[in-house]
Amino acid sequence: MTTILVTGGCGFIASHFIRLILSQTNWRVINLDAITYAGNMENLEDVLSNPNHVFYRGDITDSKYVSTIFETEKPSSVVNFAAESHVDRSIIDSSPFLKTNILGTHVLLEVARQKQTSRFLQVSTDEVYGDAEGKAPRREDDLLKPSSPYASSKASADLLCLSYHRTYGMPIIIVRSANNYGPFQFPEKLIPLMIRKALTNSSLPVYGDGLQQRDWLYVKDNVSAILSALQSGHIGSIYNIGTGIDRTNLDVINTICDLLAEEQGEDTEKFRSLIEFTADRPGHDRRYALDTERIKTELGWSAQVSFDVGLKDTIRWYLNNQSWIESVTSGKYTTYYEDVYAGLKQDS
Ligand code: DAU
């Protein structure tokens, strides 16, 4: 039986990946997660009793612990989702980003190399390319020009992985995904943050002019792409994953307001009037845009869920799971929130 090690398995995207693996294969999934603020066992409540899901609590930077897991479970593949992922947090303090995203990836690479793992899939991001404003959609071989400490840490991890492929012949595959959204996303990211704030009648903070563009990818589409890259991707290859459609942040926020109004039988102005422009995020990239020809032609993957359908489903999920939101937003999160948004208040 195939055994795979999934790191950061209690986080948003990885929990969807684990659910997909358990429903579509007979593989054993070894889930190694440190359970920091954004990783929650609640994200996997429905699969916790599945005998093919084995949970280890620990940090990917702990090489002794990682080695022990490899010796005990003998995974044939590693899928590295574990990461500090929130750009605003990396601007306040980049140390945990360097530690988990770079050193943690290095530990996994070293152990996987010693144990001769047959596949190592690194989950990366479109942010490694930096700002795509005025440029063609970014291709996998384009220059890396990350703007934030978060994006730099992910770019560093990508480079380490590629060097392990070139130097040691390690069976590396890298995927670079666009902005994800969907159920179980931690409410510090744009879409769940706006839903949560609109529901509590709080202001909706739009950074700068709100005309920055992002490619929004439904999380279930993303994890199906990651699974096909793991199963059929070429060793040493990088695959961009996105829908190819950009939207401005303001457009996304207005659509959230409209859909919430529709769901609750309210006037959309009730929510749109909460929009408040704040100072911009430092180093804020204006646009991310990915060329996804490679994954389409080599792996036959393309996004299946339109933004309107995915967003509607997501809003309904948050409306029906408000207790989840309350349980994942602890006192620690509140302090972080005050730190970020106090600094962004417009003077005028
Ligand atoms: O592009 C992939 C990346 O998407 C992932 O690699 C990151 O881990 C993930 O956090 C996400 O990064 P972003 O910075 O794009 O996501 P975020 O949800 O923080 O912000 C999306 C856009 O919305 C961005 O242009 C900043 C803006 N924004 C965000 C927040 C939280 C606001 O205008 N107001 C806000 O309060």
Boltz pocket constraint, residues with backbone or C-beta under 6 A from the ligand:
constraints:
  - pocket:
      binder: B
      contacts: [[A, 84], [A, 85], [A, 86], [A, 87], [A, 88], [A, 124], [A, 125], [A, 126], [A, 127], [A, 177], [A, 178], [A, 179], [A, 180], [A, 188], [A, 189], [A, 190], [A, 191], [A, 193], [A, 205], [A, 206], [A, 207], [A, 208], [A, 210], [A, 212], [A, 214], [A, 249], [A, 281], [A, 285], [A, 288]]
      max_distance: 6.0
